[in-house]
């Protein structure tokens, strides 16, 4: 009984390390694939999958009108509305998702050494 408990205790760090390595290798591959299959600019109202209303001015985005898609949350806005908002705020106007990733604590602490 004690040996099986000890075996489990020794296996847990190994399993954690294996999962961490897979995560570190897998997530960047997914982001790379996602970036290659998502549509790039120019984007128009006909390309929008989720609704066609600009949440900033509350007008519909016409099918031939240029649109701006926020990365991450995929909310869409008129180009003029989005550019005005994004020049003042680094977040999505609708859900307030950040448009940039903050550096991790390990990178931040190494900069202060």
DAURHU-V785530 format. One record per helix or strand of 2 or more residues. SS is the DSSP state (H for helix, E for strand). FROM is the first residue (numbers start at 1). LEN is the number of residues. If there is no record, write none. Layout:
ss = <SS & SS>
from = <FROM & FROM>
len = <LEN & LEN>
This chain:
ss = <H & E & H & E & E & H & H>
from = <2 & 43 & 45 & 66 & 76 & 79 & 105>
len = <36 & 2 & 3 & 4 & 3 & 8 & 7>
